[in-house]
Amino acid sequence: MKLVVTIPAYNEENTIAGVIREIPRRIDGLASVEVLVIDDGSTEATVHKARQAGADHVISHTNNEGLGVAFRDGLEAALQLGADIIVNIDGDGQYNGGEIPKLVKPLLENKADLVLGWRDIDNLAFMPKGKKIGNKLATWLTNIASGGKAPIKDAQSGFRAFSKEAALRMHLSGQYTYVQETLMEARYKGLRIEQLPIEFRPRRGSSRLIPNLSSYARRAGRIILATYWNYHPMRVFGFIGGVTLLTGIALGIRVLVHFLQAGVLSPHAPSAIAAALLMATGMQAFILGLFAEVLRKQRIFQEEILYRLRKRESNGQG
């Protein structure tokens, strides 16, 4: 079996070599371990340092495309390289590459499809309070949106391992990040997720991923909402339609009661118009939900076709 370790990196010349050298090249149960660096348009010596440190493969983006794109390209490239297991680790040195054997063990034992390394955020004294709150909020939203019996402990962790099957099932669209989307997809598709505690170290320098909390919260929130919308459109439209329709009905009843008592519509004519518009909008939302549900089923069918094509290609049958 082959393990490919993917490292998305953007301007990490000071840390990338240490990350690569820390990755174990011999792991029980694996025939080979290869390192793939995805350079996301770095403007300094990240690529040079990575090659010097022993990276087996390097993919370079001409421009900075975003972590989500870098991760997605790394996943695809790892599959093309014949990976049976893919481990993703950040290029900033905050995760301990020496823990990779622990992370891949549940996959080798066929106990999981995706293994998430989770950080004990409450006990990380060096992490700013704002980022702790942001991490917990994003994790809470991910759990709410994805459901599942066992709650995700750290949806923001970038240190995770994928079986080949799990990687083939990922159809990601996020540009800014991938951490929430992959977990939500894994749950929606019935993949087994195991969570293991990991070491998390202070970062040298400022974060390339989260320059400020508000920006990250907006973008991560959009990804969570979009992913939920893709898989549960009828719930979204049904909620909107239900609230709008019930509000219109309540307003209409108020107008009708006044009309029956007074025999005239005024001064509630505007309310009557509003009630009619709200009820019509609510019904339209339900109709849009039905259309969106049809599109969801078509997308799932298309994803299944793409999954089979990718599987054939990764098995050398394409």
C-alpha positions as CSV (number, residue, x, y, z in Angstrom):
1,M,0.0,0.0,0.0
2,K,1.1,3.5,-0.8
3,L,0.7,6.6,1.4
4,V,0.9,10.0,-0.2
5,V,1.3,12.9,2.2
6,T,-0.1,16.2,0.7
7,I,1.1,19.5,1.9
8,P,-0.7,22.6,0.6
9,A,1.7,25.5,1.1
10,Y,1.7,29.3,0.4
11,N,4.9,31.2,1.3
12,E,6.1,28.7,3.9
13,E,9.9,28.8,3.0
14,N,10.8,29.0,6.7
15,T,8.8,25.9,7.8
16,I,8.2,23.6,4.8
17,A,11.6,21.8,5.1
18,G,11.0,20.9,8.7
19,V,7.5,19.6,7.9
20,I,8.8,17.4,5.2
21,R,11.8,16.0,7.2
22,E,9.5,15.2,10.1
23,I,7.3,12.9,8.0
24,P,8.2,9.2,8.6
25,R,9.3,7.4,5.4
26,R,8.7,3.9,6.8
27,I,5.4,3.0,8.4
28,D,4.3,-0.6,9.3
29,G,1.7,-1.8,6.8
30,L,2.8,0.6,4.1
31,A,5.1,-0.3,1.2
32,S,6.0,3.3,0.5
33,V,5.5,6.9,1.7
34,E,5.7,9.8,-0.8
35,V,5.5,13.5,-0.1
36,L,3.5,15.8,-2.5
37,V,3.7,19.6,-2.0
38,I,1.0,21.8,-3.6
39,D,2.6,25.3,-3.9
40,D,-0.3,27.7,-4.1
41,G,1.5,30.5,-6.0
42,S,4.2,31.2,-3.4
43,T,6.3,34.3,-4.1
44,E,9.4,33.1,-2.3
45,A,11.5,30.0,-2.0
46,T,8.9,27.5,-0.8
47,V,9.3,25.2,-3.8
48,H,13.1,25.3,-3.7
49,K,13.1,24.5,0.1
50,A,10.6,21.7,-0.4
51,R,12.7,20.0,-3.1
52,Q,15.8,20.4,-1.0
53,A,14.1,18.7,1.9
54,G,13.1,15.7,-0.2
55,A,9.7,16.3,-1.5
56,D,8.9,13.6,-4.1
57,H,6.4,15.7,-6.1
58,V,5.6,19.4,-6.4
59,I,2.6,20.9,-8.0
60,S,2.8,24.7,-8.5
61,H,-0.1,27.1,-9.1
62,T,0.7,30.2,-11.1
63,N,-1.4,32.3,-8.8
64,N,-2.7,32.0,-5.2
65,E,-5.9,30.0,-5.8
66,G,-6.9,29.4,-2.2
67,L,-6.4,26.5,0.3
68,G,-9.6,24.7,-0.9
69,V,-8.3,24.6,-4.5
70,A,-4.8,23.5,-3.3
71,F,-6.2,20.7,-1.2
72,R,-8.5,19.5,-4.0
73,D,-5.6,19.5,-6.5
74,G,-3.5,17.6,-4.0
75,L,-6.2,15.0,-3.5
76,E,-6.6,14.4,-7.2
77,A,-2.8,14.2,-7.8
78,A,-2.4,11.8,-4.9
79,L,-5.0,9.5,-6.5
80,Q,-3.2,9.7,-9.8
81,L,0.0,8.7,-8.1
82,G,-1.7,5.5,-6.9
83,A,-2.3,6.4,-3.3
84,D,-4.1,4.0,-1.1
85,I,-4.1,6.4,1.8
86,I,-3.7,10.2,1.7
87,V,-2.7,12.3,4.7
88,N,-3.0,16.0,4.6
89,I,-0.9,18.2,6.8
90,D,-0.3,22.0,6.8
91,G,3.0,23.5,5.7
92,D,3.4,25.8,8.7
93,G,4.8,23.2,11.2
94,Q,2.0,23.4,13.7
95,Y,1.2,19.7,13.3
96,N,3.6,16.9,14.2
97,G,4.3,14.8,11.2
98,G,5.7,12.1,13.5
99,E,2.1,11.3,14.4
100,I,1.2,10.2,10.9
101,P,1.5,6.5,11.8
102,K,-1.1,7.0,14.5
103,L,-3.4,8.7,12.1
104,V,-3.3,6.1,9.4
105,K,-3.6,3.1,11.7
106,P,-7.5,3.0,11.8
107,L,-7.4,3.1,7.9
108,L,-5.0,0.2,7.7
109,E,-7.2,-1.7,10.1
110,N,-10.3,-0.9,8.1
111,K,-11.9,0.8,11.0
112,A,-12.5,4.2,9.4
113,D,-12.6,5.9,6.0
114,L,-11.5,9.3,7.3
115,V,-9.4,10.0,10.4
116,L,-9.5,13.5,11.9
117,G,-6.7,14.7,14.2
118,W,-8.4,17.0,16.7
119,R,-6.7,19.6,18.9
120,D,-7.5,20.2,22.5
121,I,-8.3,23.9,21.9
122,D,-9.3,24.7,25.4
123,N,-5.8,23.9,26.7
124,L,-3.8,25.7,23.9
125,A,-2.5,28.7,25.9
126,F,-0.9,30.2,22.8
127,M,-4.0,30.3,20.7
128,P,-5.8,33.7,20.8
129,K,-9.2,33.8,22.4
130,G,-10.8,35.1,19.3
131,K,-9.5,32.1,17.2
132,K,-10.7,29.7,19.9
133,I,-14.2,31.2,19.7
134,G,-14.1,31.1,15.9
135,N,-12.9,27.4,15.9
136,K,-15.6,26.4,18.3
137,L,-18.3,28.3,16.4
138,A,-17.4,26.8,13.1
139,T,-17.2,23.3,14.6
140,W,-20.7,23.8,16.2
141,L,-22.1,24.9,12.8
142,T,-20.6,22.0,11.0
143,N,-22.1,19.6,13.5
144,I,-25.5,21.3,13.2
145,A,-25.4,21.2,9.4
146,S,-24.1,17.7,9.0
147,G,-25.8,15.8,11.8
148,G,-24.3,12.5,12.9
149,K,-24.4,10.6,16.2
150,A,-20.8,11.4,17.3
151,P,-20.1,15.2,17.2
152,I,-17.0,16.4,15.4
153,K,-14.6,17.7,18.0
154,D,-12.5,20.0,15.8
155,A,-13.8,20.7,12.3
156,Q,-11.0,23.2,11.6
157,S,-8.1,20.7,11.9
158,G,-6.1,20.3,8.7
159,F,-4.3,17.2,9.9
160,R,-6.4,14.3,8.6
161,A,-6.1,11.0,6.7
162,F,-8.3,9.7,3.9
163,S,-8.7,6.2,2.6
164,K,-8.7,5.9,-1.2
165,E,-12.4,5.3,-1.1
166,A,-13.1,8.5,0.9
167,A,-10.8,10.5,-1.4
168,L,-12.7,9.3,-4.5
169,R,-16.0,10.3,-2.9
170,M,-14.9,13.9,-2.3
171,H,-16.4,16.3,-4.8
172,L,-15.4,19.7,-3.3
173,S,-16.1,23.2,-4.5
174,G,-14.8,25.5,-1.8
175,Q,-12.0,27.8,-2.8
176,Y,-11.1,29.4,0.5
177,T,-10.9,26.3,2.7
178,Y,-11.9,22.6,2.7
179,V,-12.0,21.6,6.3
180,Q,-15.8,21.8,7.0
181,E,-16.8,20.7,3.5
182,T,-14.9,17.4,3.6
183,L,-16.4,16.4,6.9
184,M,-19.9,17.3,5.8
185,E,-19.5,15.3,2.6
186,A,-18.1,12.4,4.5
187,R,-21.2,12.3,6.8
188,Y,-23.7,12.8,4.0
189,K,-22.1,9.9,2.1
190,G,-22.0,7.6,5.1
191,L,-18.2,7.4,5.4
192,R,-16.8,6.3,8.8
193,I,-15.0,9.0,10.7
194,E,-12.6,8.4,13.6
195,Q,-11.1,11.2,15.7
196,L,-7.8,11.1,17.4
197,P,-6.1,13.7,19.7
198,I,-3.0,15.3,18.2
199,E,-0.2,17.7,19.2
200,F,-0.6,21.3,18.0
201,R,2.3,23.7,18.2
202,P,2.6,27.5,18.1
203,R,3.0,29.0,14.7
204,R,6.0,31.0,13.7
205,G,4.7,34.2,12.0
206,S,1.2,35.2,11.0
207,S,-1.4,32.8,9.6
208,R,-1.8,32.7,5.8
209,L,-5.2,31.1,6.2
210,I,-6.9,33.2,8.8
211,P,-5.6,36.8,8.6
212,N,-8.6,38.0,10.5
213,L,-11.4,36.2,12.3
214,S,-14.3,38.0,10.7
215,S,-13.2,37.3,7.2
216,Y,-12.7,33.6,8.0
217,A,-16.1,33.4,9.7
218,R,-17.9,34.9,6.7
219,R,-16.2,32.6,4.2
220,A,-16.4,29.4,6.3
221,G,-20.0,30.2,7.0
222,R,-20.8,30.5,3.3
223,I,-19.1,27.1,2.6
224,I,-21.1,25.4,5.4
225,L,-24.4,26.9,4.2
226,A,-23.7,26.1,0.5
227,T,-22.8,22.5,1.3
228,Y,-25.9,22.1,3.5
229,W,-28.0,23.7,0.7
230,N,-26.6,21.3,-1.9
231,Y,-27.6,18.2,0.2
232,H,-30.9,19.4,1.8
233,P,-32.5,22.0,-0.6
234,M,-36.0,21.0,0.4
235,R,-35.3,21.6,4.1
236,V,-34.0,25.1,3.3
237,F,-36.8,26.0,0.9
238,G,-39.3,24.3,3.1
239,F,-38.3,26.3,6.1
240,I,-38.4,29.6,4.1
241,G,-41.7,28.6,2.6
242,G,-43.2,27.4,5.8
243,V,-42.3,30.6,7.8
244,T,-43.5,32.9,4.9
245,L,-46.7,31.0,4.3
246,L,-47.7,30.8,8.0
247,T,-46.9,34.5,8.4
248,G,-49.2,35.3,5.5
249,I,-52.0,33.0,6.8
250,A,-51.7,34.6,10.3
251,L,-51.9,38.1,8.7
252,G,-54.8,37.0,6.5
253,I,-56.8,35.6,9.4
254,R,-56.4,39.0,11.2
255,V,-57.7,40.8,8.2
256,L,-60.6,38.3,7.7
257,V,-61.6,38.6,11.4
258,H,-61.7,42.4,11.1
259,F,-63.7,42.2,7.9
260,L,-66.3,39.9,9.4
261,Q,-66.6,42.1,12.5
262,A,-66.7,45.5,10.8
263,G,-67.9,44.6,7.3
264,V,-65.2,46.7,5.7
265,L,-61.6,46.0,4.6
266,S,-60.1,49.3,5.5
267,P,-57.8,50.2,7.2
268,H,-56.3,46.7,6.7
269,A,-56.2,46.8,2.9
270,P,-52.3,46.9,3.0
271,S,-52.3,44.0,5.4
272,A,-54.5,42.0,3.0
273,I,-52.2,42.7,0.1
274,A,-49.2,41.7,2.2
275,A,-50.9,38.5,3.3
276,A,-51.6,37.5,-0.3
277,L,-48.0,38.2,-1.3
278,L,-46.6,36.3,1.6
279,M,-48.7,33.2,1.0
280,A,-47.9,33.3,-2.7
281,T,-44.2,33.6,-1.9
282,G,-44.4,30.7,0.5
283,M,-46.0,28.5,-2.1
284,Q,-43.3,29.5,-4.6
285,A,-40.6,28.6,-2.1
286,F,-42.1,25.1,-1.8
287,I,-42.2,24.8,-5.6
288,L,-38.6,25.9,-5.9
289,G,-37.7,23.4,-3.2
290,L,-39.2,20.6,-5.3
291,F,-37.2,21.7,-8.4
292,A,-34.0,21.9,-6.3
293,E,-34.7,18.4,-4.9
294,V,-34.8,17.1,-8.5
295,L,-31.5,18.9,-9.3
296,R,-30.0,17.4,-6.1
297,K,-30.9,13.9,-7.2
298,Q,-29.4,14.6,-10.6
299,R,-26.2,15.8,-9.0
300,I,-25.9,12.7,-6.8
301,F,-26.3,10.6,-9.9
302,Q,-23.6,12.6,-11.7
303,E,-21.3,12.3,-8.7
304,E,-21.7,8.5,-8.7
305,I,-20.7,8.4,-12.4
306,L,-17.7,10.6,-11.7
307,Y,-16.8,8.4,-8.7
308,R,-16.8,5.3,-10.9
309,L,-14.7,7.0,-13.6
310,R,-12.2,8.3,-11.0
311,K,-12.0,4.8,-9.5
312,R,-11.4,3.2,-12.9
313,E,-8.7,5.8,-13.6
314,S,-7.0,5.3,-10.2
315,N,-7.0,1.6,-10.8
316,G,-5.3,2.0,-14.1
317,Q,-8.3,0.9,-16.1
318,G,-8.9,4.3,-17.8
